[in-house]
Amino acid sequence: MDLHFNLWTGYLALGVFFWQWLLAPALISLAMIIFGKRRARVVGVVAFVFFAIPLVAALKFFIEDKMEQQQQEAKAERNHHLLISQDTLMAGINIPSGSQVRIRSYVNLASRKLFSLEDIESIALSKPTYILGVRFTGTFACIAKNTWVGVLSEPQEIKGWPCIGRVHIYSDSTLCAGILSRPHSTLHEKLPAGTKVMLDSLNWTFEFPNNGKHINTKPEIETKYKLSR
């Protein structure tokens, strides 16, 4: 009985481990059934059944394995979504009740009691909240390493830059990109309200709201300009 079970299991396992080698003989057998003469058809039927059974078993195995993997991923996804039932201090942020926090999938929740800002993927805020010294509303999310995006609850200054609406901010609270809420001067340029500001570490870009004028400069030029004044 055990020998029969082991032989049958091994026979079915051929499809899982060697399905690519069984596929061609199965197709040849099918062609013999369709195009061959009577004797060839009989041989084709026997051969096709022999090769098809482990292939069907392999297909069933792959489908079930994929479904199980998707269920595990969905469960992990649900576990990494935290609904904040009461005001909570997490990663240095006073997160209001009713907010939803999405923890990164690689974080082991079972062994982690405290979270850092790097562990958080996004926060759906239930009301305006200060994060990194800036008051945000709606969803605050990480879009790259040490770079976050969110919507300001009202016009605010971020390290001297007056901004409104959606902004990109670095983890050190400096501005990455945003729209000026009012006129602002930098170097010898006067930037009007509505100017798009992009402050890359290697290059600064200012896009004017009406005429589409672009200005590119280097961050070190701004520093030298301030020191020379």
C-alpha positions in Angstrom: 0.0 0.0 0.0 2.7 2.4 1.0 4.8 1.4 -2.1 1.8 2.1 -4.4 1.3 5.5 -2.8 5.0 6.4 -3.1 5.1 5.3 -6.8 1.9 7.3 -7.6 3.2 10.4 -5.8 6.5 10.1 -7.5 4.8 9.7 -10.9 2.7 12.9 -10.2 5.8 14.7 -9.0 7.3 14.3 -12.4 5.0 16.9 -13.7 6.1 19.4 -11.0 9.8 19.0 -11.5 10.1 18.0 -15.1 7.0 19.5 -16.7 9.0 21.2 -19.5 10.4 17.8 -20.5 6.9 16.2 -20.5 5.2 18.9 -22.5 6.8 18.1 -25.8 6.0 14.3 -25.7 2.5 15.1 -24.7 2.1 17.4 -27.7 3.6 14.8 -30.0 1.1 12.2 -28.6 -1.8 14.6 -29.2 -0.6 15.1 -32.8 -0.6 11.3 -33.3 -4.1 11.1 -32.0 -5.3 13.8 -34.4 -3.3 13.0 -37.6 -2.1 9.4 -37.2 -3.6 6.2 -38.4 -5.5 3.8 -36.3 -2.6 2.1 -34.6 -0.7 5.4 -34.2 -3.8 6.8 -32.6 -4.0 4.1 -30.0 -0.4 4.5 -29.2 -0.9 8.3 -29.1 -3.8 8.0 -26.6 -1.8 5.8 -24.2 1.2 8.1 -24.4 -0.9 11.2 -24.1 -2.6 9.9 -21.0 0.7 8.9 -19.5 2.3 12.3 -20.0 -0.9 14.4 -19.4 -1.7 13.1 -15.9 1.5 14.5 -14.3 1.2 17.7 -16.3 -2.4 18.2 -15.0 -1.1 17.5 -11.5 1.7 20.1 -11.9 -0.8 22.6 -13.2 -3.0 22.0 -10.1 0.0 22.3 -7.8 1.1 25.6 -9.4 -2.4 27.1 -9.2 -2.9 26.1 -5.5 0.6 27.3 -4.6 0.0 30.6 -6.3 -3.4 31.0 -4.5 -1.8 30.2 -1.1 0.9 32.7 -1.8 -1.7 35.4 -2.7 -3.6 34.6 0.5 -0.5 34.9 2.6 0.4 38.2 1.0 -3.2 39.5 1.5 -3.0 38.5 5.1 0.3 40.2 5.6 -1.1 43.3 3.8 -4.0 43.4 6.2 -1.8 43.0 9.2 0.5 45.9 8.1 -2.5 48.3 8.0 -3.0 49.7 11.4 -6.2 51.5 12.4 -5.4 54.0 15.2 -8.3 53.8 17.7 -6.9 56.5 20.0 -4.4 59.3 19.7 -1.0 57.5 19.5 2.6 58.6 19.5 4.4 56.6 16.8 7.7 57.3 15.2 7.8 60.7 16.9 4.4 61.7 15.4 1.2 62.3 17.4 -1.1 60.4 15.2 -4.8 61.2 15.8 -7.4 58.6 16.4 -9.2 57.4 13.2 -6.0 57.6 11.2 -4.7 54.6 9.2 -1.0 53.7 9.2 0.5 51.4 6.6 3.7 49.7 7.9 6.3 48.5 5.4 5.9 44.8 4.5 9.4 43.9 5.6 8.8 45.0 9.2 8.2 42.1 11.5 5.3 43.2 13.6 5.6 40.3 16.1 9.0 41.4 17.3 8.6 45.2 16.9 7.0 47.3 19.5 8.4 50.7 18.5 8.5 52.1 15.0 10.7 54.6 13.3 9.7 56.9 10.5 11.5 54.6 8.0 9.2 51.8 9.0 6.1 53.7 7.9 5.0 53.7 4.2 2.0 56.0 4.6 -0.4 57.7 7.0 -4.0 58.5 6.2 -4.6 61.3 8.7 -8.1 61.8 10.2 -7.3 65.4 10.8 -4.5 67.9 10.3 -1.3 66.8 12.0 2.2 68.1 12.5 4.8 65.8 10.9 8.5 66.8 10.7 7.5 70.2 12.0 5.0 70.8 9.1 1.2 70.6 9.4 -0.3 68.1 6.9 -3.7 66.9 6.0 -5.0 63.8 4.1 -2.4 61.2 3.2 1.3 61.6 4.1 3.4 59.0 2.2 7.0 58.0 1.5 7.8 58.1 -2.2 11.6 57.5 -2.0 14.2 57.0 0.6 14.0 59.9 3.1 11.5 61.7 0.8 7.8 62.2 1.7 4.8 63.8 0.0 1.8 65.4 1.6 -0.7 68.2 1.4 -0.3 71.2 3.6 -3.3 72.0 5.8 -2.7 75.7 5.2 0.0 77.9 3.6 3.2 77.4 5.7 6.9 78.1 5.6 9.2 75.1 5.2 12.8 76.1 6.2 12.2 79.6 4.9 10.2 78.6 1.7 6.6 79.8 1.8 4.5 76.9 0.4 0.9 75.9 -0.4 -0.8 72.7 -1.4 1.2 69.5 -2.1 4.8 69.4 -1.1 7.7 67.0 -1.1 9.8 67.1 2.0 12.9 65.3 3.2 13.2 63.5 6.5 15.3 66.3 7.9 12.3 68.7 7.4 13.9 70.5 4.4 11.9 71.2 1.3 12.3 69.0 -1.7 9.6 70.4 -4.0 6.5 72.6 -3.7 4.6 75.7 -4.9 5.2 79.1 -3.5 2.2 80.6 -1.6 3.6 84.1 -2.0 6.4 86.0 -3.7 9.9 84.9 -2.5 13.3 86.2 -3.3 16.4 84.0 -3.7 19.8 85.1 -5.1 19.0 88.0 -7.5 15.7 86.5 -8.6 12.2 87.5 -7.4 10.0 84.4 -7.6 6.2 85.1 -7.9 3.5 83.2 -6.0 2.7 80.0 -7.7 6.3 79.3 -8.8 7.1 75.6 -8.7 10.2 75.0 -6.6 12.4 71.9 -7.0 15.3 71.8 -4.6 17.4 68.8 -5.6 20.7 68.4 -3.7 22.7 69.1 -6.9 20.4 71.5 -8.8 17.6 73.9 -7.9 14.9 74.6 -10.5 12.2 77.3 -10.4 9.3 77.2 -12.9 7.3 80.4 -13.1 3.5 80.1 -13.1 2.5 82.2 -16.1 5.2 82.4 -18.7 6.8 79.0 -18.1 10.1 80.6 -17.4 12.7 78.2 -15.9 15.6 79.1 -13.7 18.3 76.6 -12.8 21.0 77.2 -10.2 23.2 75.3 -7.8 22.6 75.1 -4.0 26.2 76.2 -3.3 25.5 79.4 -5.2 22.7 80.2 -2.8 25.0 79.6 0.2 27.8 81.8 -1.2 25.3 84.5 -2.0 24.1 84.6 1.6 27.6 84.6 3.0 28.6 87.5 0.8 25.8 89.8 1.8 
